[in-house]
Every structure is written in structure tokens, then in C-alpha cells.
Amino acid sequence: MDRVPSRPENLAARLRQAFLDHGYEQMTMSELAELCGFSRRALYHHFSSKEEAFRHWLDFYGQESIAVGLAAGRTVMDEGGGAVDVITEIMNVRYGDARRRLSRSPHALEINDQAFRHARDIMVGAAVDFQAKVADMLVEMKGRGLLRLKPGTGPATLAQSLCDGARGTNQSLPPIPIDELDLRYRQIIAAILFGAAEPPAAKTGRKQRTRKDSK
């Protein structure tokens, strides 16, 4: 089995800055190497192609954002925050930080497009992993008395709805202003957890329609 070469701890950060500053499509391995402080040969020691380097950046920070987001939510929970506070903090770190950083790049649209083209499997894997960890967090929050799940709603289903809501917030059109992201996460999370509407009150005096009546 081939041994994967050890990579510098800050290599992912260098790659991220290079792609955010200069984009993906026009970048060459020579240019990427120079921007990361490597010779072309040294960069090829770590990655066989620009695509592999790009995927490494997305994979590294996908995993990191999950860990940091969950840790931030746990801190809020330990400090006495409610369910909406905890989940908002998780989503704001997991999805909001990446959106805020990307918004400062002149190549934001290209980077987003290339991520789906070249790293969809990485993003799907991260989404599945994150949703499972959010489900575990919901179970813990339930045990602490921070929320009660309605009959027929399991942690996994609720976790997927919450994650879908946060991802949808990032893809909203027109785009949500960056300084309003955390507020919008809070609104969508509160709506998913506790609902934003109630069924209309049943009307009285109306004859119950039966199958026989409809014939």
C-alpha cells in the first residue's frame, strides 16, 4: 500500500486562500505551488493534480467546520442556552462561516460551481456525517429537557430538516445579506422546531361529509 505523504498543518489554509483569491479554472499547478510557498515538484509530492488539491481543501475544512460547529453549540448548551440557541450556533459556524468567507472572494460563484463539479461526493459525505452528529446532539438535548420530539418525529428526521433549512438559507435567492445570516438561521430553526403556523380551528355546524354523500 502506498504511503500518503505527510502534509504541513497549514497546507489546507494556503490552498483555501489561493483558490479564493485566484479562482479554480485558470489556476495552474505551478501558480498554485507558488501561492502555497512550494516548488511545483514539492506540490506534486502532495497532490497529483489541481483537482486533488482542491478536493483536499474542501474535505479538510468540511470536517473542521463540523467539529468546530458542534463544539460551539455544546458551549452554548453548557452555558444554559435553549434549543434554538444551540442549533443556531451550530449552523452559524458550520455553514455561516464558510458563506461569510466565500462572500469576500471575487471568485465565489466559480468556487461554488467547481465544488459541486469536482467534490460532490465529499460534500454529500460531510452532509451525511453532520446530520448524524446533529441527531446525536438532539438526543442529548432531549435528555437534558431542552426539547421534546412529537410522536412520529425521530432525531434523524428532525436533524435532516434542520440541516436542509440551514443549507437552503445559504442558497436563498436573492442572497441573504451576510450580516443577517445568523438571524435567518435562527428564524428557520425556530420555525422547524416549533412551527410557524397552526391548523385553522374546526368549523362548527358543518355536516360531516361521508363517502355515501359524495356518490
C-alpha positions as CSV (number, residue, x, y, z in Angstrom):
1,M,0.0,0.0,0.0
2,D,1.4,3.4,-1.0
3,R,2.2,5.7,1.9
4,V,0.4,9.1,1.8
5,P,3.0,11.8,2.3
6,S,2.7,13.9,5.4
7,R,1.2,17.4,4.7
8,P,2.0,20.6,6.5
9,E,-0.7,21.6,9.0
10,N,-1.4,24.9,7.3
11,L,-1.4,23.5,3.8
12,A,-5.2,23.5,3.6
13,A,-5.3,27.1,4.7
14,R,-2.8,28.0,2.0
15,L,-4.9,26.2,-0.6
16,R,-8.1,27.9,0.5
17,Q,-6.6,31.3,0.3
18,A,-5.1,30.6,-3.1
19,F,-8.3,29.4,-4.6
20,L,-10.4,32.1,-3.0
21,D,-8.0,34.8,-4.3
22,H,-7.4,33.5,-7.8
23,G,-10.2,31.0,-8.6
24,Y,-10.0,27.4,-9.8
25,E,-10.4,27.3,-13.6
26,Q,-7.4,29.4,-14.7
27,M,-5.1,28.2,-11.9
28,T,-2.2,26.0,-12.9
29,M,-0.2,23.7,-10.6
30,S,2.8,26.0,-11.0
31,E,0.8,29.0,-9.9
32,L,-0.8,27.1,-7.0
33,A,2.6,25.9,-5.8
34,E,4.0,29.4,-5.8
35,L,1.0,30.8,-3.9
36,C,1.3,28.0,-1.3
37,G,5.0,28.5,-0.9
38,F,6.1,25.3,-2.6
39,S,8.1,24.4,-5.7
40,R,6.0,22.7,-8.4
41,R,7.7,19.5,-7.7
42,A,7.1,19.8,-3.9
43,L,3.4,20.4,-4.5
44,Y,3.2,17.3,-6.8
45,H,4.7,15.4,-3.9
46,H,1.4,16.0,-2.0
47,F,-1.2,16.2,-4.9
48,S,-1.3,14.6,-8.3
49,S,-3.4,17.4,-9.7
50,K,-5.1,20.7,-9.1
51,E,-8.4,18.9,-8.6
52,E,-6.9,16.7,-5.9
53,A,-5.6,19.8,-4.1
54,F,-9.0,21.5,-4.4
55,R,-10.7,18.4,-3.0
56,H,-8.3,18.3,-0.1
57,W,-9.1,21.9,0.9
58,L,-12.9,21.2,0.8
59,D,-12.6,17.9,2.7
60,F,-10.3,19.4,5.3
61,Y,-12.5,22.4,6.1
62,G,-15.7,20.4,5.8
63,Q,-14.6,18.1,8.6
64,E,-13.2,21.0,10.6
65,S,-16.4,23.1,10.3
66,I,-18.4,20.2,11.6
67,A,-16.2,19.7,14.6
68,V,-16.0,23.4,15.4
69,G,-19.7,23.9,14.9
70,L,-20.7,21.1,17.2
71,A,-18.3,22.3,19.8
72,A,-19.7,25.8,19.6
73,G,-23.2,24.5,20.1
74,R,-22.2,22.4,23.0
75,T,-20.6,25.5,24.7
76,V,-23.9,27.4,24.3
77,M,-25.8,24.4,25.7
78,D,-23.5,24.2,28.7
79,E,-24.0,27.9,29.3
80,G,-27.7,27.4,29.6
81,G,-28.9,28.2,26.1
82,G,-32.1,26.9,24.7
83,A,-32.7,24.5,21.8
84,V,-32.9,27.3,19.2
85,D,-29.8,29.0,20.6
86,V,-27.8,25.8,20.5
87,I,-28.8,24.7,16.9
88,T,-28.4,28.3,15.6
89,E,-24.9,28.4,16.8
90,I,-24.1,25.1,15.3
91,M,-25.4,26.1,11.9
92,N,-24.0,29.6,12.0
93,V,-20.5,28.1,12.5
94,R,-20.9,25.0,10.2
95,Y,-22.5,26.8,7.3
96,G,-22.3,30.5,8.1
97,D,-18.6,30.8,8.5
98,A,-17.9,29.3,5.0
99,R,-20.5,31.5,3.4
100,R,-19.0,34.6,5.0
101,R,-15.5,33.7,3.9
102,L,-16.6,32.8,0.4
103,S,-18.6,36.1,0.1
104,R,-15.3,38.0,0.3
105,S,-13.9,36.2,-2.7
106,P,-14.2,37.7,-6.3
107,H,-14.4,34.1,-7.5
108,A,-17.3,33.0,-5.2
109,L,-19.7,31.8,-7.9
110,E,-16.9,29.9,-9.7
111,I,-15.7,28.2,-6.5
112,N,-19.2,27.1,-5.6
113,D,-19.8,25.7,-9.1
114,Q,-16.5,23.9,-9.1
115,A,-17.1,22.4,-5.7
116,F,-20.3,20.7,-7.0
117,R,-18.4,19.6,-10.1
118,H,-15.3,18.2,-8.5
119,A,-16.2,17.4,-4.9
120,R,-19.9,16.5,-4.8
121,D,-19.1,13.2,-3.1
122,I,-17.1,15.0,-0.4
123,M,-20.0,17.4,0.3
124,V,-22.5,14.6,0.4
125,G,-20.4,12.6,2.8
126,A,-19.9,15.6,5.0
127,A,-23.7,16.3,5.0
128,V,-24.5,12.7,6.0
129,D,-21.9,12.8,8.8
130,F,-23.0,16.2,10.0
131,Q,-26.7,15.2,10.1
132,A,-25.9,12.1,12.1
133,K,-24.0,14.2,14.6
134,V,-26.8,16.7,14.8
135,A,-29.2,13.9,15.5
136,D,-27.0,12.7,18.4
137,M,-27.0,16.3,19.7
138,L,-30.8,16.3,19.6
139,V,-30.9,13.2,21.6
140,E,-28.7,14.7,24.2
141,M,-30.7,17.9,24.2
142,K,-33.9,15.8,24.7
143,G,-32.2,14.1,27.7
144,R,-31.4,17.5,29.2
145,G,-35.0,18.6,28.8
146,L,-34.3,21.2,26.2
147,L,-36.8,19.8,23.7
148,R,-39.5,17.1,23.3
149,L,-40.0,15.4,20.0
150,K,-43.5,15.0,18.7
151,P,-44.8,11.4,18.1
152,G,-43.7,10.2,14.7
153,T,-40.7,12.5,14.6
154,G,-37.3,11.0,15.2
155,P,-33.9,12.7,15.8
156,A,-32.6,11.7,12.4
157,T,-35.6,13.1,10.5
158,L,-35.5,16.4,12.5
159,A,-31.8,16.7,12.1
160,Q,-32.1,16.4,8.3
161,S,-34.9,19.1,8.3
162,L,-32.7,21.4,10.3
163,C,-29.7,20.9,8.1
164,D,-31.8,21.3,4.9
165,G,-33.1,24.5,6.3
166,A,-29.6,25.9,7.0
167,R,-28.3,24.8,3.6
168,G,-31.3,26.4,2.0
169,T,-30.6,29.6,3.8
170,N,-27.2,29.7,2.2
171,Q,-28.7,29.2,-1.3
172,S,-31.6,31.6,-0.8
173,L,-32.4,33.9,-3.7
174,P,-32.0,36.8,-3.5
175,P,-28.9,36.1,-1.3
176,I,-29.3,36.9,2.3
177,P,-27.0,39.7,3.4
178,I,-24.0,38.3,5.3
179,D,-24.7,40.3,8.4
180,E,-28.2,38.8,8.6
181,L,-27.2,35.1,8.2
182,D,-27.3,34.3,11.9
183,L,-30.8,35.9,12.3
184,R,-32.1,33.9,9.3
185,Y,-30.7,30.7,10.7
186,R,-32.5,31.4,14.0
187,Q,-35.8,32.1,12.2
188,I,-35.7,28.9,10.1
189,I,-34.6,26.8,13.0
190,A,-37.3,28.1,15.3
191,A,-39.9,27.5,12.6
192,I,-38.7,23.9,12.1
193,L,-38.5,23.1,15.8
194,F,-41.7,24.8,17.0
195,G,-43.7,25.6,13.8
196,A,-44.7,29.0,12.3
197,A,-48.4,28.3,11.8
198,E,-51.3,26.4,13.3
199,P,-54.1,24.5,11.6
200,P,-57.3,26.6,11.3
201,A,-59.9,26.0,14.0
202,A,-62.5,23.4,13.0
203,K,-65.7,25.0,11.8
204,T,-68.9,24.1,13.8
205,G,-72.3,23.3,12.3
206,R,-70.9,21.9,9.1
207,K,-72.2,18.5,8.1
208,Q,-69.6,15.7,8.1
209,R,-69.1,14.7,4.5
210,T,-69.2,10.9,4.1
211,R,-68.4,8.7,1.2
212,K,-72.1,8.0,0.7
213,D,-72.8,11.7,0.4
214,S,-70.3,12.1,-2.4
215,K,-71.8,9.4,-4.6
